[in-house]
Amino acid sequence: MSKEKRQNVRYKEVGKVISSDLCAISGVLDDISLTGCKIHFACPVVVDLDCEYNVSISISRNTQDESPLQLVCQPQWCNECSGTTFVGLKILFSPDASRLKELITMIEQDSEDDILSEIVES
């Protein structure tokens, strides 16, 4: 099995996703990086891979700025399984680019701290 090649590391993160042009109900963030994210909706969704979508993401972890991240994304792939639609998005632009970078840095640091604590404990 070949390993995925990504421009940036994706980090598991949970959040609420709103994109009214994509789906009338909110979705869930599964993972995120500086250049993309994976989301899912608990219903079938028709996704146009040639369209750009405005996506608003509210991250579950506590942040100082509680307003959702605003992203302009283009779907790269879409899969439906048992009525759930999974979508891989490429981030084309974000007016909140600095906040996105801060978030990724914070998640990255938390991941490194978790690994270090596991090494120390073992």
N, C-alpha and C positions, 0 to 999 in steps of 0.2 A: 504494500500500500504506500503510495507516495505521500510525502509530507506537504501540507499546504505552504505555499510561499506567500507571505504577507509583507506589505511595506512596513507595517508597524505591528507590535504585539497587541493582541486583543485581550482585554481583561473582563472576566465575568463580573457583571454588575446588574443589579435589578433596578428598574425604573418604569415609570408610566410614560407611554408614547401616545401623542396625539398628532394625527395627520388627517384632517377632515377630507382632503382630496383623495386619500388612500383608502380610508375606512371610516364609517360613521361612529364606530365604537373605539374606545382606546385600546392600545396594544401594550405589550410588555417588552422592555429592553432585556436582551439576554447577555450581550457583551458589547464592548465599545473600545475603540482605539482613536488615535488622532485623525485617521483617514476613513473610518468606517464603523459600522455597527451591525449587529444582528438583532432583529426584533421578531415578535410573533403576535398574531391575532387569534383569538379563540373562535374564529369563524372563517369560512371561505372568503377570500378577497381576490378581486381581479386586479392584477398589478401590471401596468404598462412599463416594460423595461426601458422604453425610450423617453419616458417622462421624468421631469424633476419634481420633487415633492418637498413642501415645507413641512418639517418635522419638529415637534416640540417635545423635549424629554425632561422629565422631572426625575432626578436621581433619588434613590431611596436613602442613601447615607446622608447624614447631617452635613450641610454645607452652610457657610455664612450667608450666601446669597441664595434665597429659596426660589427665585424665579426660574422657570424652565429654560434649558438651553435651546436656542433656536438654530436649526440646521437646515440647509438646502441639500437634499440628497437625491441620488439616482439609484434605483434598484439595479443590482448586478445579477441577482438570481432570486427565484421564488419557488418554494416547494409547499405542497399541501399534504398533510398527513392526518387522517382521522378527523377532518374538519378544522384542523388548526393550520393556519398559513404562516410559514416562516419566510422572512425576507432579509436578504443581505443588502445593505445599503452602503454606497460610497458617499462620503461627505464631500460635496463640491465646494461649499462655502458655508461659513458660519459668522454671523455678526457677533457671536459670543466666542470667537476663536481663543481669546486669552483665557476665558473661564474654562473652556474645554481643555486647554493645555494644563491649567492648574488642576483640574479634576483628574486627568490622566496621571499627572505627576503624583498626586495624592494617592491614587489607587496603586500606582507602581511602588511607592514608598511603603504602603501598607503590605503589599505582597512581599517585598524584600524583608520587612520586619517579621512577617509570619514565618518565612523560611529561616531566618536567623534564630528565632525563638525555638523552632523545631530542632535545629542543629544543637543548640545549647542544651535543650531538654533531653536529647538522646545520648 
